């Protein structure tokens, strides 16, 4: 019977799906944690009002979305056309901590528990090193800033952030401070909260748009993160994803033993993703890593819904989870932001969130389904 079924699958691209279905038929318990999922980013949602946070999480729950990705970074008031509080970074100066942002994330974590959503927490944002913004590390070490990050991001040469030993020691202390923060309600340190935290990652898009790269920085930092997480914890270590100029590092990063999940960030259209994603999936799996489409989005106005659906179709065809960039009120037809009253949400993200959790995948996600 198996041999007959094998020959039914004429197209080799369908073979992975065939094998998954076969495993499900032979062992129904295998599917318990081998189901796919969707999610979103809302990198500064912790700065929003309680009402808006709950509205967002309730919408994700309705869409059966599993993971929300946030950054620990400074934010100005009322950005992207919405309403939010201005909040400083956890380091007011390098090595000097202000936990206001962590307390706000405590509040978000509490609400995540209620709505069954887990967080991915990026512990820093690469673009605060003189590209889109300027944080304590920029001011202490004086990296060249980009006059316009959207046009000339490579003008921001912050490569010393990834090579200077003093900077790296300060950054490890930052990681330890954040992950050791004791939740104001749960009474546990963040690295113990595997019921509400999906993963920690050192930084959003580390080393993006640089001309020279450190081959060791990411693994050095993920090893430090992994050392803080209890061995029996379900909390994963994600790599922070990569921007367009960091693709050469993907192979090297796939060999790092302390990275659990690799993130693909792609905004070049579904057709481009369709050709570029399969070899990245192959590389990740060869390195014993799981992989997700961690960032994608569309700012194409009337085509936004169609584009978004096409991205998700590619992710599901490759049996990997996806997270839309980004879910934020009020949304915009000409930017990547989507809100729950938008057509892209109601016709694509909401139904595809539900649909994705019904898709069998060859990647095992006990942190989601266990």
PEHU-V289055 format. One record per residue. N is the residue number from 0. RES is the residue in three letters. D_FIRST is the distance of its C-alpha to the first C-alpha in whole Angstrom. Layout:
n/res/d_first
N/RES/D_FIRST
N/RES/D_FIRST
This chain:
n/res/d_first
0/UNK/0
1/UNK/4
2/UNK/5
3/UNK/5
4/UNK/6
5/UNK/9
6/UNK/10
7/UNK/11
8/UNK/13
9/UNK/16
10/UNK/19
11/UNK/19
12/UNK/21
13/UNK/18
14/UNK/16
15/UNK/18
16/UNK/17
17/UNK/14
18/UNK/14
19/UNK/16
20/UNK/14
21/UNK/11
22/UNK/14
23/UNK/15
24/UNK/12
25/UNK/12
26/UNK/16
27/UNK/18
28/UNK/21
29/UNK/20
30/UNK/21
31/UNK/25
32/UNK/26
33/UNK/24
34/UNK/25
35/UNK/27
36/UNK/31
37/UNK/34
38/UNK/38
39/UNK/41
40/UNK/44
41/UNK/48
42/UNK/50
43/UNK/53
44/UNK/52
45/UNK/54
46/UNK/57
47/UNK/56
48/UNK/58
49/UNK/56
50/UNK/55
51/UNK/54
52/UNK/52
53/UNK/50
54/UNK/50
55/UNK/48
56/UNK/46
57/UNK/45
58/UNK/44
59/UNK/41
60/UNK/40
61/UNK/40
62/UNK/38
63/UNK/36
64/UNK/37
65/UNK/37
66/UNK/39
67/UNK/43
68/UNK/44
69/UNK/48
70/UNK/50
71/UNK/53
72/UNK/56
73/UNK/59
74/UNK/59
75/UNK/62
76/UNK/63
77/UNK/61
78/UNK/59
79/UNK/57
80/UNK/59
81/UNK/58
82/UNK/60
83/UNK/59
84/UNK/62
85/UNK/63
86/UNK/62
87/UNK/62
88/UNK/60
89/UNK/60
90/UNK/62
91/UNK/65
92/UNK/66
93/UNK/64
94/UNK/64
95/UNK/66
96/UNK/64
97/UNK/64
98/UNK/61
99/UNK/62
100/UNK/58
101/UNK/57
102/UNK/58
103/UNK/57
104/UNK/53
105/UNK/54
106/UNK/54
107/UNK/51
108/UNK/49
109/UNK/50
110/UNK/49
111/UNK/46
112/UNK/45
113/UNK/46
114/UNK/44
115/UNK/41
116/UNK/41
117/UNK/41
118/UNK/43
119/UNK/43
120/UNK/47
121/UNK/48
122/UNK/51
123/UNK/53
124/UNK/53
125/UNK/53
126/UNK/55
127/UNK/58
128/UNK/59
129/UNK/61
130/UNK/59
131/UNK/58
132/UNK/60
133/UNK/63
134/UNK/62
135/UNK/64
136/UNK/62
137/UNK/63
138/UNK/67
139/UNK/67
140/UNK/66
141/UNK/67
142/UNK/64
143/UNK/65
144/UNK/64
145/UNK/62
146/UNK/64
147/UNK/61
148/UNK/58
149/UNK/56
150/UNK/58
151/UNK/59
152/UNK/57
153/UNK/57
154/UNK/61
155/UNK/60
156/UNK/60
157/UNK/59
158/UNK/57
159/UNK/60
160/UNK/58
161/UNK/55
162/UNK/57
163/UNK/60
164/UNK/60
165/UNK/63
166/UNK/61
167/UNK/57
168/UNK/59
169/UNK/60
170/UNK/57
171/UNK/55
172/UNK/58
173/UNK/57
174/UNK/54
175/UNK/55
176/UNK/57
177/UNK/55
178/UNK/52
179/UNK/54
180/UNK/56
181/UNK/56
182/UNK/55
183/UNK/58
184/UNK/56
185/UNK/53
186/UNK/55
187/UNK/53
188/UNK/52
189/UNK/50
190/UNK/48
191/UNK/47
192/UNK/46
193/UNK/42
194/UNK/42
195/UNK/43
196/UNK/43
197/UNK/40
198/UNK/41
199/UNK/45
200/UNK/45
201/UNK/48
202/UNK/49
203/UNK/48
204/UNK/47
205/UNK/49
206/UNK/51
207/UNK/50
208/UNK/52
209/UNK/54
210/UNK/55
211/UNK/54
212/UNK/52
213/UNK/52
214/UNK/49
215/UNK/49
216/UNK/50
217/UNK/47
218/UNK/46
219/UNK/49
220/UNK/49
221/UNK/46
222/UNK/46
223/UNK/50
224/UNK/48
225/UNK/45
226/UNK/48
227/UNK/49
228/UNK/46
229/UNK/45
230/UNK/42
231/UNK/41
232/UNK/41
233/UNK/38
234/UNK/40
235/UNK/39
236/UNK/41
237/UNK/40
238/UNK/42
239/UNK/44
240/UNK/42
241/UNK/44
242/UNK/46
243/UNK/46
244/UNK/48
245/UNK/46
246/UNK/43
247/UNK/44
248/UNK/44
249/UNK/40
250/UNK/39
251/UNK/42
252/UNK/41
253/UNK/37
254/UNK/39
255/UNK/41
256/UNK/39
257/UNK/41
258/UNK/40
259/UNK/36
260/UNK/36
261/UNK/37
262/UNK/38
263/UNK/38
264/UNK/41
265/UNK/41
266/UNK/43
267/UNK/43
268/UNK/40
269/UNK/37
270/UNK/36
271/UNK/38
272/UNK/36
273/UNK/33
274/UNK/33
275/UNK/35
276/UNK/33
277/UNK/29
278/UNK/31
279/UNK/33
280/UNK/30
281/UNK/29
282/UNK/32
283/UNK/32
284/UNK/29
285/UNK/30
286/UNK/33
287/UNK/31
288/UNK/32
289/UNK/31
290/UNK/32
291/UNK/34
292/UNK/35
293/UNK/38
294/UNK/41
295/UNK/41
296/UNK/43
297/UNK/44
298/UNK/48
299/UNK/48
300/UNK/49
301/UNK/48
302/UNK/45
303/UNK/44
304/UNK/42
305/UNK/40
306/UNK/40
307/UNK/39
308/UNK/36
309/UNK/35
310/UNK/35
311/UNK/33
312/UNK/30
313/UNK/30
314/UNK/30
315/UNK/27
316/UNK/25
317/UNK/26
318/UNK/25
319/UNK/29
320/UNK/31
321/UNK/34
322/UNK/38
323/UNK/40
324/UNK/44
325/UNK/46
326/UNK/46
327/UNK/50
328/UNK/53
329/UNK/54
330/UNK/51
331/UNK/52
332/UNK/51
333/UNK/52
334/UNK/51
335/UNK/48
336/UNK/49
337/UNK/47
338/UNK/48
339/UNK/47
340/UNK/49
341/UNK/47
342/UNK/45
343/UNK/43
344/UNK/42
345/UNK/42
346/UNK/40
347/UNK/38
348/UNK/38
349/UNK/38
350/UNK/35
351/UNK/33
352/UNK/34
353/UNK/32
354/UNK/29
355/UNK/29
356/UNK/29
357/UNK/25
358/UNK/24
359/UNK/21
360/UNK/22
361/UNK/22
362/UNK/25
363/UNK/26
364/UNK/29
365/UNK/31
366/UNK/34
367/UNK/33
368/UNK/31
369/UNK/32
